[in-house]
């Protein structure tokens, strides 16, 4: 049999305390929210560097040699 809670105690039910597993889930969610932005920035920088190097080789090596034929 359960004991009735008096009406004079409005917050008789304690609030659940987050467990360490929930903290880890929150940290994981934060990391997964931030990681794609960094990956896209890194891949964008790598592609930009690749295109700049290709353009420099094209301008300074292939154009001075002249056309074929």
BELGIFEN-V162888 format. One record per residue. N is the residue number from 0. RES is the residue in one letter. OMEGA is omega in radians with two decimals (none if undefined). NEAR is the number of other C-alpha atoms within 10 Angstrom. Layout:
n={N;N}
res={RES;RES}
omega={OMEGA;OMEGA}
near={NEAR;NEAR}
//
This chain:
n={0;1;2;3;4;5;6;7;8;9;10;11;12;13;14;15;16;17;18;19;20;21;22;23;24;25;26;27;28;29;30;31;32;33;34;35;36;37;38;39;40;41;42;43;44;45;46;47;48;49;50;51;52;53;54;55;56;57;58;59;60;61;62;63;64;65;66;67;68}
res={X;X;X;X;X;X;X;X;X;X;X;X;X;X;X;X;X;X;X;X;X;X;X;X;X;X;X;X;X;X;X;X;X;X;X;X;X;X;X;X;X;X;X;X;X;X;X;X;X;X;X;X;X;X;X;X;X;X;X;X;X;X;X;X;X;X;X;X;X}
omega={-3.12;3.11;3.13;3.13;3.14;3.13;-3.11;3.13;-3.05;-3.10;-3.10;-3.13;-3.14;3.09;3.14;3.10;3.13;3.14;3.09;3.10;3.12;3.10;3.13;3.10;3.12;3.10;3.10;3.12;3.09;-3.14;-3.14;3.09;-3.08;-3.01;-3.11;3.11;3.12;3.12;3.11;3.11;3.13;3.14;3.07;3.11;3.13;3.13;3.11;3.10;3.11;-3.14;3.09;3.12;3.11;3.14;3.12;3.10;3.13;-3.08;-3.01;-3.13;-3.03;-3.13;3.13;3.14;3.12;-3.11;3.12;3.02;none}
near={3;4;5;6;11;8;8;7;8;8;9;10;8;6;7;6;7;8;9;9;9;11;11;11;12;12;12;12;11;11;11;11;10;11;11;11;11;10;11;11;12;12;12;12;12;12;12;12;12;12;12;12;12;11;13;12;12;12;12;10;11;12;10;9;9;8;7;4;3}
//
